[in-house]
Every structure is written in C-alpha cells, then in structure tokens.
C-alpha cells in the first residue's frame, strides 16, 4: 500500500488475502462493497510484524495517547511510553508483542476473563486495549463501563470493532448463531452484536466523556479512543 507505514513497526511492505468465509458473508448480509472493505480490514497486513489494517489503526490510537509520531516499537525502545500500566484484552498481532515489553503489561483473554467483570481494582491501568472483541460480549456497554472503571484518571481505552458503516448496530438475539470464523472451530467466538454507524453511542452510554476516531483507511480501518475528563 503506497504511502502507508505500519504504526507498530514502521514497515512499508504489506501482504493481502481474502479472509471472509461465504457463510459469514451471508449471515452478516454483506454487499460486495462491504465484503471488500471488511476483507481489506482483516486481510491486509504488515509483512514485518503481521499487524493488519485495524491493528495499525489501533496502534495510531495508542501513539496519539503517547504523543509520539514514532512507530510504537521505536517509541517504547526509546523510553517514551515508560511507566504505562497496560491491560491488553485478547491480544492483537504485532501490537501485543511491543506492548508486552513495557514493565507493567498484563494480558487477559476473553472468554477466560469476563470483560463485564474484570478482576482488577478501580484505576488500575493507564491504557486498556482490545481489538474486535466487544462484539462477542453479551452486553457491550457493561464491558465498556468496566474498561472505564479500571482506568486511572487520564487513562484511555483504545479499541476496534468490526463496523458496517451503512447500517445501524443490531443485536443478534433470536437470529441464527454467527461466528467470526469457522463455526466448526471451537476457538471462534459467537457474535452477539453487529456494530454499525452508531457505535460511538455505546461509548457515551458507558460513561466516557470524550472519544476520537483514528482512520487508516475509510471505511476499512477505524479505531476508537475513549477517555473521561478528570473528576467526572
């Protein structure tokens, strides 16, 4: 992809593959243009560190929090992000590896850890990060509230969810089960929520007072930062 550098490692070489299975395209009721940009989001990735477009967008959200234009790997190696307490929910290829080099990094994986009931005291972390996880949580607003609870004053939540921009969010309760991946694979997760253009409302419902969208490629790769003003 001309003009794009990976926010994680700085790489400028990218590979591309189609990742959506026909069953998921049908369940999600995707048009051809929607299928194309979701495939780009998930299937275009850095040849060096493996981060796909959504994770590169997520890396940009983290870089903004740190006030750095350097790739995250370089920023961490130079000490710019030292002292951050990070909660990484579920991991993200490329990003998790560089964040794990911070001294106060903790990884929890869903569903072994319930995002609606995080086992940490209030204000435990400066950064909470998760990528394409919230759609698998039964009550996403509750999970976002938990993320806000464990953030210290001035801390941020940085996350992605798959967004179909031409529609509103829908809950899949009462619909046939849908999985992001192969339903025959027990590691794949049941989808509770299909997020649309109103995804930002869930952030405010959870009590955050500010949010920012980070675009790598619209509509393929968007990440969200959320934070709360001190004292609110």
N, C-alpha and C positions, 0 to 999 in steps of 0.2 A: 504494500500500500504506500504509494508515493506520499512523502510529507509527514508520515506518522512515525513517531518513535515510541517505544514501549515505556510507559510510566514506571515500570518496575525495574527494568534492567538497562533501558536506553537502546535496546536493539531496534534495527530498522528493517529486518527481514521477517516476512510473515508467510505462513502456510494457510491453506484454505481447504475445508472439506464440508460436505453436507452432513448434518447430524440428525435432523428430524426424521423420525420414522413415519410411514404413512398413517399408522394407527393414531399417533398423536396429532398429526395434521388434521385428521378427520374429527377427533374428539374436541380439539381446540377450535374447529371450524375456521381454519385459516384460509384466507385468499392467497393467491400465488404471490402477490407482493408482500403480504405478511409472512408467508413461509420464507421468502427470500431474505428479509431482514432479520428474522429470528435465526436462520441458518448462519448469516454473517456474524451475528452477535455471539453465537456459541462456537462457530466453526472456524473463524479467522483468528489466528493466534500467533504470538511471537515465536519465532523459530528458536530463539535462545533460551527463554525461561518458561515457555508454554502458556503464558497468560493470554486468554482470549480477549476480545474487544470489551466485554462487560467488565472483566477484571482490570483491564487497562483504564477504563473509566473510573473504576473503584480506586485504583492507585492514584488517579488525579485528585479524587476527593481527599485522600489521605495526605497527598502532597500539599494541597491548599491549607489543610489544617496545620501542617508544619511550616507553612510559609516558605517553601522551597521549590525551585524550578528544576532541581537535580532529579534524576531517576532515584527512586526510593532506596535502591541498593547503595548508591553513592552517598545519599543523604545520611543514611544510617551509619555507614562506614566512617563518615567524616564527623559523626557525633551530633548532627543537627537535631536528631529526634531522641537524644538520650534522656532517660528518666520517664519516658512514657510507660504507663501501665496499660497493657493491651489485652482485651478479651476478643479472641477470634472464634466465632461461632461457625463451625463446619468446615472452615478452611477454603482457600481459593488458590488454584495452581499459580505458582510464581509469587504471589503476594504473601502467602503464609510463610514461605521459606525465608523471605527477607525480614518480615516482622518478627519471626521466631529468634532472630539474632539479637533482639532487644532483651535487656536483662529481666524485665518484668512482663513477660509474654505468657499468656495462658490460652490454651486451646481447649474448647469443648465441642463435642459433635452431637448434632441432633440426629436421631431422636433419643440417644442415650441420655443427653441432657435436655430437659424440657425448657424451651425458650420462654414459656409462660410462667415458669417458676425457677428462676436462676438461683443457684445456691451461693449467692455472694451478698455481703452487706451493702447497704446504700453507699454510693460514692466510691466504689472500689476501683474504677478504671477511668483512664483519660480518653481512651478510644475503644469503642465496640464496633466490630466489623463483621458483616455477614453478606454472603452473595448467593442469590437465588435460593434462599432458604425459607423466607417468610411465607411463600405460597403453600408450603407444606404444613404450616402450623394452623391448628383448627381455628384459633381466634387471633388474627394478626395484630389487632390493636392491643390486646393484652401483652403479646410478646414485645411490641414496641414500648409499651409502658414499663415493662421490666428492663429493657435496654436503657430507658431514661433513668430509672431508679438506680441502676448500678453505676451510672456515670457520675464522676466528680463534677463540681462546678467548673464550667468552662470546657468540659469534655464533649466529645462528638460521637454520634453514631454515623457510620458510613456504610451504605448497603446498596445492593441491587435486587431487583425482582424482574422477572420477565414481564414486559409491558406490551400489550396490544393497543396502540395509540388511538385507533379509530373506533374504540368502543369503551364502555364503562366497565368497571370491575363487576364480576359476578362470582357468587359463591356456588360451588358445585354440589351442595347438599341436594340430594334427591336425583342427581344425574348419575349416569354410569361411571364407575371408578375410572380415573385418569391418572397416569403416571408420567413423570418426566423421564422417559427412558423406556426400557423394555419391561412390560408388566410381568414377564416371566422371571425377571431378576429380582430377588428379594431385597437387594440393596437399593432399589429405586423407591422413590417416595411418592405416596399418594398426594394428589393436588387437592387442596381444599378451596383455594382462591385463585381465580384468573384475573390478574390485575390489568386495569385499563387506564385511561387518561386521568381518572380521578384518584390515582394512587397517593397524591400529595395530601388528600384529606385524611388519610389514615394516620399520617404523621402528626397532624394537628389534633386529631381525636385523642392521640396518645399523650398529649400534653406538651409536646415540643412547641417552642415559640418561633423558631426560625428553621428554614430549610433552603438548600441550594441544590440545583440540578447541575451535573457535570456531564458535558457531552463530548464524546469522542467522534461518534458518527450518528447522526439522526436519520431514522429512528432506531438504529441498531443498538447503540451502546450509550446508555444513560445510567449514571449513578446518582445517589441522593446522599447529601449530608444533612443531619438534623442536630440541633442543639437548643438549649434552653438558656435564656438570659439569667445571669446570677440573681438569686433571690426570688425566682419565680417557679 
